[in-house]
Amino acid sequence: MTRSLKKGPHIDPKLLKKIEGKSAQTEPMIKTWSRASQIAPEMVGFLFGVYNGKTHLEVRVTEDMVGHRLGEFSPTKKFVRHGGKMQKELEQKKKESEIAAAKAAKSETPAKKK
């Protein structure tokens, strides 16, 4: 749901106070827990540490991000790959083939030098 145009964008006042009068180049990471705050044009260039429930993830604000929420760039869930026993077997075969290819390449190199 979008916010009413009459109300304007929601930006945490504490967050605006932290960036007020400072330059993006000299300011270190600004930690924030306000994931719902919209990104304003004044925030472009700053490095924010957006809390994801466990740690602060670094988010460097660019012009393309203006109008989005800070929380959109700090995922809260960690993706654990799909698969199971079959996936592990495929990965093991791939790893073995890479090792065999590396050994073959290594054995070819000294033969060329002779």
Sine and cosine of phi, psi and omega as CSV:
sin_phi,cos_phi,sin_psi,cos_psi,sin_omega,cos_omega
0.00,0.00,0.68,-0.73,0.01,-1.00
-1.00,0.01,0.36,-0.93,0.02,-1.00
-1.00,0.08,0.54,-0.84,-0.02,-1.00
-0.86,0.51,0.68,-0.73,0.01,-1.00
-0.89,0.45,-0.53,0.85,-0.01,-1.00
-0.92,0.39,-0.51,0.86,0.02,-1.00
-0.98,0.17,-0.48,0.88,-0.02,-1.00
1.00,0.08,0.08,-1.00,-0.04,-1.00
-0.95,0.30,0.50,-0.87,0.05,-1.00
-1.00,-0.04,0.91,-0.42,0.09,-1.00
-0.76,-0.65,0.80,-0.60,-0.04,-1.00
-0.86,0.50,0.83,-0.56,-0.01,-1.00
-0.86,0.52,-0.57,0.82,0.02,-1.00
-0.90,0.43,-0.60,0.80,0.00,-1.00
-0.93,0.38,-0.67,0.74,0.04,-1.00
-0.90,0.44,-0.60,0.80,0.00,-1.00
-0.92,0.39,-0.56,0.83,-0.01,-1.00
-0.93,0.37,-0.53,0.85,-0.04,-1.00
-0.99,-0.13,-0.11,0.99,-0.06,-1.00
-0.90,0.44,0.83,-0.56,0.07,-1.00
0.96,0.27,0.23,0.97,-0.01,-1.00
-0.91,-0.43,0.40,-0.92,0.03,-1.00
-0.98,-0.18,0.51,-0.86,-0.06,-1.00
-0.93,0.36,-0.48,0.88,-0.07,-1.00
-0.96,0.28,-0.59,0.81,-0.09,-1.00
-1.00,-0.04,-0.34,0.94,-0.09,-1.00
-0.98,0.18,0.78,-0.63,0.09,-1.00
-0.96,0.29,-0.13,-0.99,-0.03,-1.00
-0.88,0.48,0.73,-0.68,0.03,-1.00
-0.98,-0.18,0.92,-0.40,-0.02,-1.00
-0.98,0.19,0.67,-0.75,0.03,-1.00
-0.55,-0.84,0.53,-0.85,0.09,-1.00
-0.96,-0.29,-0.02,1.00,-0.06,-1.00
-1.00,0.05,0.99,0.12,-0.01,-1.00
-0.96,0.28,-0.38,0.93,-0.07,-1.00
-1.00,0.10,-0.13,0.99,-0.01,-1.00
-0.94,0.35,0.69,-0.73,0.07,-1.00
-0.98,0.18,0.47,-0.88,0.01,-1.00
-1.00,0.06,0.84,-0.54,-0.02,-1.00
-0.99,-0.13,0.34,-0.94,0.03,-1.00
-0.86,0.51,-0.44,0.90,0.01,-1.00
-0.94,0.35,-0.32,0.95,-0.07,-1.00
-1.00,0.06,-0.13,0.99,-0.07,-1.00
-0.88,0.47,0.78,-0.63,0.02,-1.00
0.99,-0.16,-0.35,0.94,-0.02,-1.00
-0.97,0.22,0.43,-0.90,0.06,-1.00
-0.96,-0.28,0.88,-0.47,-0.01,-1.00
-0.95,-0.32,0.58,-0.81,0.14,-0.99
-0.98,-0.22,0.99,-0.17,-0.07,-1.00
-1.00,-0.06,0.81,-0.59,-0.06,-1.00
-0.96,0.28,0.75,-0.66,-0.01,-1.00
-0.94,-0.35,0.21,0.98,-0.01,-1.00
0.96,-0.28,-0.28,0.96,0.00,-1.00
-0.75,-0.66,-0.75,0.66,-0.01,-1.00
-0.66,-0.75,0.14,-0.99,0.09,-1.00
-1.00,-0.07,0.89,-0.46,0.04,-1.00
-1.00,-0.05,0.69,-0.72,-0.03,-1.00
-0.96,0.28,0.76,-0.65,0.04,-1.00
-0.74,-0.67,0.92,-0.40,0.09,-1.00
-1.00,-0.03,0.85,-0.53,-0.10,-1.00
-0.99,0.15,0.76,-0.64,0.06,-1.00
-0.89,-0.45,0.11,-0.99,-0.03,-1.00
-0.90,0.43,-0.51,0.86,-0.01,-1.00
-0.92,0.39,-0.36,0.93,-0.08,-1.00
-1.00,0.09,-0.20,0.98,-0.06,-1.00
-0.86,0.50,0.76,-0.65,-0.01,-1.00
0.99,-0.15,-0.32,0.95,0.05,-1.00
-1.00,0.06,0.14,-0.99,0.04,-1.00
-1.00,-0.06,0.47,-0.88,0.01,-1.00
-0.90,0.44,-0.57,0.82,-0.03,-1.00
-0.91,0.42,-0.35,0.94,0.00,-1.00
-0.92,0.40,-0.39,0.92,-0.09,-1.00
-0.97,-0.25,0.16,0.99,0.03,-1.00
-0.74,-0.68,1.00,0.04,-0.07,-1.00
-0.90,0.44,0.62,-0.78,-0.05,-1.00
-1.00,-0.10,-0.26,0.97,-0.03,-1.00
-0.90,-0.43,0.66,-0.75,0.01,-1.00
-1.00,-0.06,0.78,-0.62,0.00,-1.00
-0.99,0.17,0.83,-0.55,0.11,-0.99
-0.96,-0.27,0.82,-0.57,-0.16,-0.99
-0.83,0.55,0.41,-0.91,0.03,-1.00
-0.98,0.18,0.20,-0.98,0.06,-1.00
0.92,-0.39,-0.07,-1.00,0.00,-1.00
-0.28,-0.96,-0.80,-0.61,-0.03,-1.00
-0.88,0.47,-0.68,0.73,-0.02,-1.00
-0.91,0.42,-0.67,0.74,0.00,-1.00
-0.90,0.44,-0.65,0.76,0.01,-1.00
-0.89,0.45,-0.64,0.77,0.03,-1.00
-0.90,0.44,-0.67,0.74,0.03,-1.00
-0.89,0.46,-0.68,0.74,0.02,-1.00
-0.91,0.41,-0.61,0.79,0.02,-1.00
-0.90,0.43,-0.68,0.73,0.03,-1.00
-0.89,0.45,-0.65,0.76,0.01,-1.00
-0.89,0.45,-0.69,0.72,-0.01,-1.00
-0.90,0.44,-0.67,0.74,0.01,-1.00
-0.90,0.44,-0.65,0.76,0.02,-1.00
-0.91,0.40,-0.59,0.80,0.06,-1.00
-0.90,0.43,-0.66,0.75,0.01,-1.00
-0.91,0.42,-0.68,0.73,0.01,-1.00
-0.89,0.45,-0.65,0.76,0.02,-1.00
-0.91,0.42,-0.63,0.78,0.01,-1.00
-0.92,0.40,-0.65,0.76,0.03,-1.00
-0.91,0.41,-0.64,0.77,0.01,-1.00
-0.90,0.43,-0.67,0.74,0.01,-1.00
-0.91,0.41,-0.59,0.81,-0.01,-1.00
-0.93,0.36,-0.63,0.78,-0.02,-1.00
-0.96,0.28,-0.46,0.89,0.03,-1.00
-0.95,0.30,-0.56,0.83,-0.08,-1.00
-0.88,0.47,-0.75,0.67,0.02,-1.00
-0.91,0.43,-0.53,0.85,0.00,-1.00
-0.90,0.43,-0.58,0.81,0.00,-1.00
-0.94,0.35,-0.54,0.84,-0.05,-1.00
-0.94,0.34,-0.45,0.89,-0.04,-1.00
-0.96,0.29,0.00,0.00,0.00,0.00
